[in-house]
Amino acid sequence: MSSAHLSPVITGWAHSAFGKAPEPDVETLLAGVTTRALEHAEVEAADVDGIFVGVFNGGFSQQGFDAGLVGAGQPSLGQVPAVHLENACATGSAALYAALDFVQSGRGRVALVAGAEKMSASSPEVVNNALLHASYRAEEEDAGSFAAIFGQLTEQYFERYGDHADTLARIAAKNHANGIHNPYAHLRKDFGFEFCNTVSDKNPLVAGPLRRTDCSLVSDGAAALVITAADLVTSVPRAVGFRGRAQANDHLPLSRRQDVLELAGAKRAFTQAMAEAGTTLADLSLLETHDCFTVAELLEYEAFGLAEPGKGATAIESGRTARDGDLPVNPSGGLKSKGHPIGATGVSQHIMAAMQLTEEAGDMQIADTEVAGVFNMGGVAVANYFSVLERRA
């Protein structure tokens, strides 16, 4: 295999605003980002060798065959080989990693990755049922909602380590404060710690100890990026490479895990990607991580070694994960502020990191960014993807 195919790079992207979108469906959302991503990468549609589409669906739409929707919305791409990938909340990263493998293997030289979801047009009952698809329904459906499953994890954490509602509020407040700087974010409002830490009519309990401010939003949105073979770097406008990447899985039924609070699959993905990259936490300039619920970010602090088990609060209380801390976590606002249109999320997270590395992050920009980590998970850390990104050109 030629060395030219060993290290694919991100060369361009496009990102819609997340929120309640005027676009009526996934086809239209995808059409709004695919050609813009190609333009950003300075690539023609005729040069694309493969399209990798991430859409969760889960019942949000009667329209299936999501791989064909890119070409339906943009006829110039209608005859490019396309495939649809789904891996719960890590659907976007599944599409991205498939594209990376496609280019790295030499099967293609330019790949287009696109992720999207239209959630807001569905009733709360449909949304709830769709999200439960990311759980093991045979055992966990009785929880009633995906939020309730994370609510149960939160209760277990509090029982073992003490009430950390204030820690979750600090994480929510941090991410909302960061989201103000993100023009794509669903909710650009700094709620502050006191509001996030207080149960009220505007911030009610949702599931167990989780309040509304502890839960990511029901969002529409789309994101796309272009993956290019490394030997084309000299002719592209920018290049963000993968120093290391890994996928690791854990048992879908939570009952089969030795310790559900450990997020063992997330820890393995992190460890493997960091080892491949030859990096440590001290080398990371920032981390975009999967905060579908604030307790997820807390558990990820511990899985990734920012703190010992049960002591994740120290990472946020010390200011380490703030924008001006040693390791800014979710400077984009994360899923908590930016939103979580499921199929788009993994693609979006990688774009947010790439923007930082190329100094195209605008008001979100973290100074002197050299290496970025990205973590995206499907289900309760069932499908786990960790990427270590660096600027190549």
C-alpha positions as CSV (number, residue, x, y, z in Angstrom):
1,M,0.0,0.0,0.0
2,S,1.3,3.4,-0.9
3,S,2.3,5.7,2.0
4,A,0.2,8.4,0.3
5,H,-2.9,6.6,1.6
6,L,-1.8,6.1,5.2
7,S,-2.9,9.4,6.7
8,P,-6.1,11.0,5.4
9,V,-6.8,14.6,6.3
10,I,-9.8,16.8,6.8
11,T,-9.6,19.6,4.2
12,G,-12.9,21.4,4.4
13,W,-16.3,21.5,6.1
14,A,-19.7,23.1,6.5
15,H,-21.9,23.4,9.5
16,S,-25.5,24.5,9.7
17,A,-27.0,26.3,12.7
18,F,-28.3,23.8,15.2
19,G,-31.8,24.3,16.7
20,K,-35.3,24.3,15.4
21,A,-34.4,24.5,11.7
22,P,-36.7,25.8,8.9
23,E,-35.6,23.0,6.6
24,P,-38.4,20.4,6.5
25,D,-36.4,17.2,6.3
26,V,-33.0,15.5,6.4
27,E,-32.7,15.8,2.6
28,T,-32.8,19.6,2.7
29,L,-30.5,19.8,5.7
30,L,-27.9,17.7,4.0
31,A,-28.2,19.7,0.8
32,G,-27.4,22.8,2.8
33,V,-23.9,21.5,3.9
34,T,-22.6,19.1,1.3
35,T,-21.7,21.5,-1.6
36,R,-20.6,24.1,0.9
37,A,-18.1,21.6,2.4
38,L,-16.8,20.8,-1.1
39,E,-16.3,24.5,-1.8
40,H,-14.5,25.0,1.5
41,A,-12.2,22.2,0.6
42,E,-11.9,23.5,-3.0
43,V,-13.0,20.1,-4.4
44,E,-15.4,19.5,-7.3
45,A,-18.3,17.1,-7.0
46,A,-16.8,15.1,-9.8
47,D,-13.7,14.5,-7.7
48,V,-15.6,12.8,-4.8
49,D,-15.0,9.0,-4.8
50,G,-17.4,8.1,-2.0
51,I,-20.1,9.6,0.3
52,F,-20.6,8.5,3.9
53,V,-23.9,9.6,5.5
54,G,-24.7,9.5,9.2
55,V,-28.4,9.7,10.0
56,F,-29.8,8.0,13.1
57,N,-33.5,8.4,12.3
58,G,-34.9,5.9,14.8
59,G,-38.4,6.9,13.7
60,F,-38.1,10.6,13.2
61,S,-38.9,10.2,9.6
62,Q,-40.7,7.6,7.3
63,Q,-38.0,8.3,4.7
64,G,-35.2,5.7,4.8
65,F,-32.4,5.1,2.4
66,D,-30.5,8.1,3.8
67,A,-27.4,7.3,1.7
68,G,-29.4,8.3,-1.4
69,L,-30.6,11.6,0.1
70,V,-27.3,13.4,-0.6
71,G,-27.7,12.9,-4.3
72,A,-31.4,13.6,-4.1
73,G,-30.7,17.0,-2.7
74,Q,-27.6,17.7,-4.8
75,P,-27.9,16.0,-8.2
76,S,-24.2,16.6,-9.0
77,L,-23.5,14.0,-6.3
78,G,-26.3,11.6,-7.4
79,Q,-24.0,9.1,-9.1
80,V,-21.2,9.0,-6.4
81,P,-21.2,5.7,-4.5
82,A,-22.8,6.4,-1.1
83,V,-23.4,4.5,2.1
84,H,-25.5,5.1,5.2
85,L,-24.1,4.4,8.7
86,E,-25.9,4.3,12.0
87,N,-24.4,3.8,15.5
88,A,-26.8,5.5,17.8
89,C,-25.4,8.9,19.1
90,A,-22.0,8.1,17.5
91,T,-23.6,7.8,14.0
92,G,-21.6,10.8,12.8
93,S,-18.3,9.4,13.9
94,A,-19.2,6.0,12.4
95,A,-19.6,7.7,9.0
96,L,-16.4,9.7,9.4
97,Y,-14.3,6.6,10.4
98,A,-15.7,4.6,7.5
99,A,-14.6,7.5,5.2
100,L,-11.1,7.5,6.7
101,D,-10.8,3.8,6.2
102,F,-12.0,4.1,2.6
103,V,-9.3,6.7,1.8
104,Q,-6.6,5.2,4.0
105,S,-7.1,1.8,2.2
106,G,-6.6,3.4,-1.2
107,R,-10.1,2.7,-2.4
108,G,-10.7,6.4,-2.9
109,R,-8.8,9.6,-2.7
110,V,-11.6,12.1,-1.7
111,A,-14.6,11.3,0.5
112,L,-17.5,13.4,1.6
113,V,-18.9,12.8,5.1
114,A,-22.3,14.2,6.0
115,G,-24.4,13.9,9.1
116,A,-27.9,15.2,9.8
117,E,-31.0,14.8,11.9
118,K,-34.5,16.4,11.9
119,M,-35.9,16.0,15.4
120,S,-38.0,19.0,16.3
121,A,-40.8,18.2,13.9
122,S,-41.6,15.0,15.8
123,S,-43.9,14.8,18.9
124,P,-42.3,14.3,22.3
125,E,-43.5,10.7,22.3
126,V,-41.8,10.0,19.0
127,V,-38.6,11.6,20.1
128,N,-38.7,9.6,23.4
129,N,-39.3,6.4,21.5
130,A,-36.5,7.1,19.0
131,L,-34.0,7.8,21.6
132,L,-34.8,4.6,23.5
133,H,-33.4,2.8,20.4
134,A,-30.0,3.7,21.8
135,S,-30.6,1.5,24.8
136,Y,-31.1,-2.2,25.3
137,R,-34.8,-2.2,25.1
138,A,-35.2,-5.8,26.4
139,E,-34.0,-4.7,29.8
140,E,-33.9,-0.9,29.9
141,E,-37.1,0.2,28.2
142,D,-38.9,0.1,31.5
143,A,-36.9,3.2,32.5
144,G,-39.3,5.1,30.2
145,S,-36.8,7.3,28.5
146,F,-33.1,7.5,27.5
147,A,-32.9,10.5,30.0
148,A,-34.2,8.2,32.7
149,I,-31.4,5.7,32.1
150,F,-28.8,8.5,32.6
151,G,-30.9,9.6,35.6
152,Q,-30.4,6.2,37.1
153,L,-26.6,6.4,36.5
154,T,-26.6,9.8,38.2
155,E,-28.5,8.3,41.2
156,Q,-25.9,5.5,41.4
157,Y,-23.0,8.0,41.3
158,F,-24.6,10.1,44.1
159,E,-25.2,7.0,46.2
160,R,-21.6,5.9,45.8
161,Y,-19.8,9.3,45.9
162,G,-22.2,11.7,47.5
163,D,-24.6,14.3,46.0
164,H,-22.9,16.1,43.1
165,A,-25.8,18.1,41.8
166,D,-23.6,21.2,42.1
167,T,-20.9,19.6,40.0
168,L,-23.4,18.9,37.2
169,A,-24.6,22.5,37.4
170,R,-21.0,23.8,37.1
171,I,-20.6,21.6,33.9
172,A,-23.9,22.9,32.5
173,A,-23.0,26.5,33.3
174,K,-19.5,26.2,31.8
175,N,-20.9,24.7,28.5
176,H,-23.6,27.3,28.2
177,A,-21.1,30.1,28.8
178,N,-18.9,28.6,26.1
179,G,-21.8,28.3,23.7
180,I,-22.4,32.0,23.6
181,H,-19.3,32.2,21.4
182,N,-20.5,29.5,19.0
183,P,-22.6,30.9,16.1
184,Y,-23.9,27.4,15.3
185,A,-25.2,26.7,18.8
186,H,-28.8,25.9,19.5
187,L,-28.9,27.8,22.8
188,R,-26.5,30.8,23.1
189,K,-27.3,31.9,26.6
190,D,-25.2,32.0,29.8
191,F,-27.5,30.7,32.5
192,G,-25.0,30.9,35.3
193,F,-24.3,28.4,38.0
194,E,-27.2,29.4,40.4
195,F,-29.9,28.9,37.7
196,C,-28.4,25.5,36.7
197,N,-28.1,24.4,40.3
198,T,-31.7,25.3,41.3
199,V,-34.8,23.3,40.5
200,S,-37.5,25.7,39.3
201,D,-40.4,26.0,36.9
202,K,-37.9,26.9,34.2
203,N,-35.4,24.3,35.2
204,P,-37.5,21.3,36.4
205,L,-36.3,17.8,37.3
206,V,-36.4,15.7,34.2
207,A,-35.1,12.3,35.3
208,G,-33.9,11.4,38.8
209,P,-31.5,14.2,39.9
210,L,-31.1,15.5,36.3
211,R,-32.6,18.9,35.7
212,R,-33.5,20.4,32.3
213,T,-30.1,22.2,32.3
214,D,-28.4,18.8,32.7
215,C,-29.9,17.4,29.4
216,S,-28.9,18.1,25.8
217,L,-31.4,19.7,23.5
218,V,-33.7,18.2,20.9
219,S,-32.1,19.8,17.8
220,D,-32.1,19.8,14.0
221,G,-29.0,20.3,12.1
222,A,-26.4,19.1,9.6
223,A,-22.6,19.0,9.2
224,A,-20.3,17.8,6.5
225,L,-16.6,17.5,6.0
226,V,-14.2,16.4,3.3
227,I,-11.6,13.7,3.7
228,T,-8.6,13.7,1.3
229,A,-5.6,11.5,0.7
230,A,-2.5,12.8,2.4
231,D,-0.5,13.1,-0.9
232,L,-3.0,15.9,-1.9
233,V,-2.1,18.1,1.1
234,T,0.1,20.4,-1.0
235,S,-2.9,21.3,-3.1
236,V,-5.6,21.8,-0.5
237,P,-6.4,25.0,1.5
238,R,-6.0,23.3,4.9
239,A,-5.2,19.9,6.3
240,V,-6.1,18.5,9.7
241,G,-4.7,15.1,10.3
242,F,-5.5,12.2,12.7
243,R,-2.5,11.6,14.9
244,G,-4.5,8.7,16.5
245,R,-8.0,7.3,16.5
246,A,-9.8,4.4,18.0
247,Q,-13.2,2.8,18.3
248,A,-14.0,0.6,21.3
249,N,-17.3,-1.0,22.3
250,D,-18.8,-2.0,25.6
251,H,-21.8,-4.3,26.4
252,L,-25.1,-2.9,25.2
253,P,-27.0,-4.4,28.1
254,L,-25.8,-2.4,31.1
255,S,-26.5,-5.4,33.3
256,R,-23.5,-7.1,31.8
257,R,-21.0,-4.5,32.8
258,Q,-18.8,-4.9,35.8
259,D,-19.1,-1.2,36.8
260,V,-21.5,0.9,34.8
261,L,-20.0,4.1,36.2
262,E,-16.6,3.3,34.8
263,L,-17.4,3.9,31.1
264,A,-14.8,1.2,30.3
265,G,-15.4,1.4,26.5
266,A,-14.8,5.1,26.5
267,K,-11.6,4.6,28.6
268,R,-10.3,2.0,26.1
269,A,-11.0,4.2,23.1
270,F,-9.2,7.1,24.7
271,T,-6.3,4.9,25.8
272,Q,-5.9,3.3,22.4
273,A,-6.1,6.6,20.4
274,M,-3.7,8.4,22.7
275,A,-1.2,5.5,22.6
276,E,-1.4,5.5,18.8
277,A,-0.9,9.3,18.8
278,G,1.9,9.1,21.3
279,T,0.2,11.8,23.4
280,T,-0.8,12.4,27.0
281,L,-3.5,14.6,28.5
282,A,-0.8,17.3,28.9
283,D,-0.4,17.4,25.1
284,L,-4.0,18.1,24.4
285,S,-4.9,21.8,23.8
286,L,-8.6,21.1,24.1
287,L,-11.2,18.3,24.3
288,E,-14.6,18.2,22.5
289,T,-16.5,15.5,24.4
290,H,-19.9,13.9,24.4
291,D,-22.0,15.7,27.1
292,C,-25.4,14.4,26.1
293,F,-26.1,14.8,29.8
294,T,-23.9,16.6,32.3
295,V,-23.2,13.4,34.2
296,A,-21.7,12.0,31.0
297,E,-19.1,14.7,30.9
298,L,-18.4,14.1,34.6
299,L,-17.9,10.4,34.0
300,E,-15.7,11.1,31.0
301,Y,-13.4,13.3,33.2
302,E,-12.8,10.1,35.2
303,A,-12.6,7.7,32.3
304,F,-9.9,9.9,30.6
305,G,-7.9,10.4,33.8
306,L,-8.6,14.1,34.5
307,A,-9.6,12.9,37.9
308,E,-9.8,9.7,40.0
309,P,-13.1,7.8,40.1
310,G,-15.6,9.7,42.3
311,K,-13.5,12.9,42.1
312,G,-14.4,14.3,38.7
313,A,-15.7,17.4,40.5
314,T,-12.1,18.5,41.0
315,A,-11.6,18.9,37.2
316,I,-14.4,21.5,37.0
317,E,-14.0,23.1,40.4
318,S,-10.3,23.7,39.8
319,G,-11.1,25.6,36.6
320,R,-9.0,23.1,34.6
321,T,-11.8,22.4,32.1
322,A,-12.7,26.1,31.6
323,R,-11.9,28.0,28.4
324,D,-8.9,29.5,30.2
325,G,-7.9,26.3,32.0
326,D,-5.2,23.7,31.3
327,L,-7.5,21.6,29.2
328,P,-10.6,23.4,27.9
329,V,-13.5,21.0,27.6
330,N,-16.2,21.7,25.1
331,P,-15.2,25.3,24.1
332,S,-17.9,24.9,21.5
333,G,-20.5,24.6,24.2
334,G,-20.8,20.9,23.7
335,L,-24.0,19.1,23.1
336,K,-25.4,20.9,26.1
337,S,-25.4,24.3,24.4
338,K,-24.6,23.5,20.7
339,G,-27.4,20.9,20.5
340,H,-27.5,17.2,19.6
341,P,-29.0,16.4,16.2
342,I,-27.9,12.9,16.6
343,G,-26.5,12.0,13.1
344,A,-24.7,15.3,12.9
345,T,-23.1,15.3,16.3
346,G,-19.9,13.3,15.7
347,V,-19.2,15.2,12.5
348,S,-19.9,18.5,14.2
349,Q,-17.5,17.7,17.1
350,H,-14.6,17.0,14.6
351,I,-15.4,20.2,12.8
352,M,-15.3,22.2,16.0
353,A,-11.8,20.8,16.8
354,A,-10.6,21.3,13.2
355,M,-11.7,24.9,13.3
356,Q,-9.7,25.4,16.5
357,L,-6.6,23.8,14.9
358,T,-6.8,25.9,11.8
359,E,-7.6,29.1,13.7
360,E,-10.9,29.4,12.0
361,A,-13.0,29.2,15.2
362,G,-13.7,32.9,15.5
363,D,-14.9,33.9,18.9
364,M,-14.6,30.3,20.1
365,Q,-10.8,30.3,19.4
366,I,-8.5,28.9,22.1
367,A,-5.0,30.4,21.7
368,D,-2.1,28.2,20.7
369,T,-4.1,25.1,19.8
370,E,-1.9,22.3,18.6
371,V,-3.5,19.0,19.4
372,A,-7.2,18.4,20.0
373,G,-9.1,15.4,21.4
374,V,-12.7,14.5,20.2
375,F,-14.9,11.9,22.0
376,N,-18.2,10.8,20.6
377,M,-20.2,7.9,22.0
378,G,-23.3,5.9,21.1
379,G,-25.7,4.8,23.8
380,V,-24.4,4.7,27.3
381,A,-20.8,4.5,26.1
382,V,-21.5,1.4,24.0
383,A,-19.9,2.6,20.8
384,N,-17.0,4.9,21.6
385,Y,-14.9,6.9,19.2
386,F,-11.8,9.0,20.3
387,S,-9.8,11.0,17.8
388,V,-6.5,12.9,18.3
389,L,-6.3,15.7,15.7
390,E,-3.4,18.0,14.7
391,R,-2.9,20.5,12.0
392,R,-0.9,19.3,9.0
393,A,-1.1,22.3,6.7
